[in-house]
Amino acid sequence: MSTRICGRRCGLRHLLPLMLTIASASANAQDVYAVPDSVASDCSEDVTAQLASFVASVPDQSTIALGTDGCYRIDSILETTGRYGLTIEGNGATFQAFTEGDRVRRHLSFTRGGDLTIRNLIVRGANPYAGTGDLAYRADREAQHAFAFYGVQGALLEQVQAYDVYGDFVYISSTGSPRIDCTGIVVQQSNFERNGRQCITLISANDVTIRDNYIGDCRRSTFDFEPNSASQVIQNVRIENNVTGPGRLLWFASGGASYQISDVIVTGNMAAIPEGGRKPIGPVYIAAPAAGRKGPFTFAGNSWMVAGPYSGGFFRLGRVIEVQIYGNQVLSDSRAPAAVNLIDAQCIDVTSNVFHSADVVFTADDLSSDYFEQDNDIH
C-alpha cells in the first residue's frame, strides 16, 4: 500500500463547497390559475388532454393550483416544453395512471425551460408489482418515470410523493443538439416508494441536490449515475440526509458510457431497512470507461445496512481518482473480502469508518496507487 500523499499531490477536497442554484418560482409567481372544475378531479376519467391544454394556456411566471386532495387521472404524458417560472402547487392532489401505457409514458415530463417548482403533489403509477420483487421490472415499461427533467435550467421538486411507477421516481437528463444539460435541480423533503427501476437517475446534469427524502422499495439501484454517451457530464452533486428503505441492487451505482462524473458528495444518509426488508447488495459501485477516470467523490457520515455475497468489496472503485471515504458505517449480513476494492484507482483516502464483516480494508490491483487507510474498525 502506498504512503499517504494524496492530499498533497492529488488535491483531495473535504466536502467541496458547491454553488447550487435553487429554483424559486413560487417567489416570482404573481398570478394563480386554478384548474377549472370542468376537469374531473375524482379520477373518473382520463383528463390528460384537458390538463395539458390548461397548462399551455397559463402564462409563464404563474402558479397552477390543483384542487385540494383531488385525484386527476392521467393515462398519457403530461409534459411541458420551454416553460419558465412555472409553479405547480399540488395542494395534496394525486396524478394517477390506471392503464399500463407504453414504454415511454412519463407521468410528468419537463423539457428545457427553467425556474420551475413542483410542490405537494402525488404521482401514482399503474405497476401492480412495484417494489423489489422479480415482477416489478418490465423492459417494455421501464421509462415510465414519475418526474422527468430534460435540459431544465433550475427546478425545485419539494414535498412530492411517488408510488408504483414502472420506471424511476426522478430522472434527470439532457436534451437537444447541441446538448443542453439539466442544471440547478433540487429534490427535497419528498417520499418515494415502490417502483420498477432505479430510484433516482442522473444521465447528464450539473448542480443537483437530493436531500431530506425518504426513498425505498426500488427494483434496481437506489441512486444511479449512468450517462448514455461519452460526451455527457455529471458534476457538482450532493446526496445528503436521505433515509432509504428496502432495495434490490446497489445503493449507489455509476457505470455508463462517460468518465466525466466529478465533484459528487454523499453525506449523512441512512439505509434503514425495516425488519424483513430486502437490503441493497452493496453501498457503492463506480466504474469508468478506459477514456479517463471519474472523480472526485466524497462519502462521509453515511450508515448502510447491506447484503452479500460480494465479489469485491463494499466499495468497488474502478478507474477513479480522488475518493474520500470517512466516518461511515457499513453493516452487512455477509462477509466481504474487503471494505474497499480498487481497480486502477488513484488517491483513495479511507479514514475512521466502521466496516462490519470485512476481512481487510483494501484489496487493490497493481495499477492502483496512492491509497491510504487510518483508524478504521473492521470486524
N, C-alpha and C positions, 0 to 999 in steps of 0.2 A: 504494500500500500504506500502511496506517495506521501510525502510530508505536506503539511498544511501551508500551501502558498496560494490557494485560490483567491482569497480575499484581496491579496496584493496584486497578483498578476492578471486575474480574470475580472476583477471588479464586481464581485457579488454585492447585491444590494438588499439590505433588510427592508422588507415591506416598502417597496418602491412607491413613492407618492405619485398618484395619478391625477391628471386633470380631467375630471369627469364632467360630462355635460348631462345635466338632469333636466328632462323636459318639464316645462312649467306652463303648459297650455291652459290649465284651469285659471291661472292668474291673469291670463290675457283675454279669456273669453268674456265678452260683454253681453252677448245675446244668448238666450237659452231657447232651444226649439224642442218642444215635447213631441214624442212620437204620437201621431194622431190616433184617436180612439178607433178609427176605421181599420187600423192594423190590429188584428186579433192578438190579444195578449194572454190567451188561455191555452195556447198550443193546440187549438182545434183545427188549424190549417197551416199549410206552408206559406209563410209570409216573407220569404227571402227576397222576392222581386219587389214587393211593396217597401220593405225596409231599404233596399238598395236605391230605389227611386227617391225615397225620402231623404236619405243621407246625401245623395247627389244634389238635392235641392237646397241643402243647408250651406250657407257661405263659410269660407274659412274663418278662423278666429272666432268660432262659435262653439256652444255646448249642445250636444244632443242628449236629451233626458229620456230614458226609458221609463215605462210605467213601474211604479214601486212593486217589487216582488212579482212582476209579470212573468209570463212564460211565452216566448216567441219561438215558434217552430221554424227552423231554418234547415232545409234539406239540400241546399246548394251552397255555393261560396258567397259569403258576404264580404266584399272587398272594396277598398278604396285605392285610388292611384293619384299621386301628386297632390295630396291634401296637406295643408299647413295650419297649425294652430287649432286643430280639431280635438275636442274632448268628447268622449263617450261616457256619460255618467250613468252607470248601470242601475243604481238605486235598488240593488239586490235582485234584479231581474235575471232570467235564465234564457240563453240561446240554446235550444235543444234540437238535435237531429234525431229523426225517427227512422230514416232509411239508411241502408248501408252506404249508398253513394259509390263513386268511383275512386280510383287511387289518389287523385289529386284534389279531392274536395276538402279544402281547408275551411275551417269554420269561420274564423276571422282572418283576413289577409290584408296587409298594408304594403303597398309598393311605392317607393320614392316618397316625396313629401317629407314632413318632419314636424317637430314640436307637437307631438300627439300625446294624448293622455287617455288611457282606458282604465276605468276605476269601478270597483264594486259591481262586477259583472260575473255571471256564472256561465260556463260552457259545458254542456253535456253531450258527449258523442253517442254513437249507436253501437259500440263494441260490447256485446254481451259477455265476453270472456276477458275483458280488460284486467290487467294485473300481471303477475309474474308467471302464470301458467303457460303451458305449451300452446294453447289455442289463442292466446292473446295477440300474437303477431301474425299478420297476414300481409304478404308482399304486395298483393293487389289492392291494399288499402293503406299502406304504410305512410303515405304523405298526407293523411288527414290530420293535420296539426290543429290544435286549439287556437293558438295565436301565432301567426307567421309574419315576419318582417323581412322585406326585400329592399335594400338600399335606402332605408329610412334614416333621416338625419335628426335624431332626437325623439325618444318615445319613453313614456312612463307607464308601466303596467303595474298597477297598485291595487291591493286588496281584491284581486280577482280570484276565481276558482275555476278549475277544470277537472272533469272526471270522464272516464270511459271512452276516451278517444282511441281511434286506431293508430294514429301517428304520435307525434311528440306534443308535449304540453306547450313548449315555446321553441320556435325555430327562427334563427337569425342568420340571414344570408345577404348576398349581393344581388344586383340586377344590372342588366344592360351591357352595352359595348360602346364606348369603354366602360369598364366595370365601375359601379357605384356601390361601395360598401355601406352597411349599416354603421352608424356611429351614435354614441350617446344614448344607449339603450339601458334602462333601469327596470329591473323586475324585483318587486319588493312586497313584503307583507301579504303574501298570497298563499293559496292552498291548492296543491296539485296531487291528485290520487287516481291511480288505475289508468293504464294506457296500454298501447300495443307496440311501442318502440322506445326511443330514448326519452328521457325526461326533458332535458333542455339541451338543444343542439346549437352550436355555433359553426358556421361554414366560412364566413368572411365578414369580419367586423372589427371595429376599433372603439375603445372606451365603453365597456359593458360592465354593469354591476348587477349581481344577483345576490340579494341579501334578505335575511329575516323571513324566509319562506319555509313552509312545510312541503316536502316533496316525497312521494312514496308510491310503492306498488308499480314500479316501472318494469316493463318486459325486458328491456335491454339496458344499456348503460345509463347511469343517473345523469352525469354530465359528459357530453360528447363534443370534442373539438376536432372536427374532421373535414378540412377543406376538400372540395371535389376536384380542384385543379391546382397545378403547381404554382399558379400566379396568385391565388387567393391568400389573404393575410388575416391572421387573428392576433390582435395586440391590445395591451392595456385592459386587462380583465380582472375583476375582483369577484370571487365567490366567497361570501362571508356570512357567518352566523345563521346558516340554514340548518334545519333539522330534517334529516332524510329517514324515511322508513324502509320497508322491505324493498329489495332489489333482486334482479335476476343475474346480471352480468357485472361489469366493472363499475366502481363508483365514479372514477374519472378516467376517461379513455381519450387518447389523442393519437390516432393514426392518420390516414388520409394522404392526399397527393402532394401536400405542401409542407416544407420545413419552416415556413415563415409564421411561427407561433412564438410570441415573446411577451415578457412582462405580465405574467399571469400570477396572481396572488390568491391563494386558497387558505383562508384562515378562520378559525373559530367555529367550524362546522361540526355537527354531531350526527353520526349514523346511529340512531336509536331504534333498534329492532324490537318490536313487541314480541312477547312470548309466542313461539310457534311461527314467527315470520321468517321469510327467506332472507338470508344475508347476501350482500354482494360478494362476488368471488375474489375481490381484491380492491384495495384502495385506489391504486394509481398504475396506469399503463401509458407510457409515452414512447412512440417510435417515429423517427423521422426518416424520410427517403434519403438516398445517397447524395443528393444535391447539396445538403447542408445539415445544420444542427438546429434543433428547437431550443429555445430558452432566451432569457432566464425564467425560472419558475421558483415560487416560494410556497411551501406547505408548512403552516405554523399553527400550533394550538388546536389541531383537529382531533376528534375522537371517532374511531371507526370500530364497528363490530363486523367482521368479515368471515368468510368461509373458504375452505380449500376444496380439493388439493391444489397445490401451487407448483407450477413448472419452473419458476424462477424465484420470485420473492414478493413481498407485499408491494414494494415499489419496483416496477420493471421499467428501466430507463434505457432506451436505445437511441444513440446519436443525439444526445442532449448536451448542453453546456450551461453552466451556472445554475445549479439547483441547490436550494437550501431546504432542508427538512429538519425542523426543530420544534420541540415542545409538543409533539403529537403522541397519541396513544392508539395502538392497534391491538385489538383483542381478536383472536381467531380460534375457531373450533378445530383447526388442523395445523400441524406443524409446517412451517415454511423453511426451505433450505437457507434462506437469507431474508433479512429485513429489506435490503436494497440490492437489486441485481442490476449490474451495469454492463452494457454492450456498447463499446466505442463511445464512452461518455467522458466528459471532462469537467473538472471544477465542481465537485459534489461535496457538500458540507452537511453532515448528519450529526445533530447535537441534541442531547437532553430529551430523547424520546423513550417511550416505553413500548417495547415490541414483545407481545405475548406470543409464545410458540414459534419463535425464530431461532434457528441454530446459531447463526452468526449475524453480524451487522451487514457485512458486504460479501458478495461474490462479484468478480469482475473479470472480463476478458483482457487479453494483452493489449488491446487498443485503448483501453480506458486509462486515464491518468488524473492526477491531482484530486484525489478523493480522500476525505478526512472524516473521522468519527470521534466523538468525545462524549462521555457521560451518558451513554445510552444503557438502558436496562433491558437485557434480553433474558428470557426465562421460558 
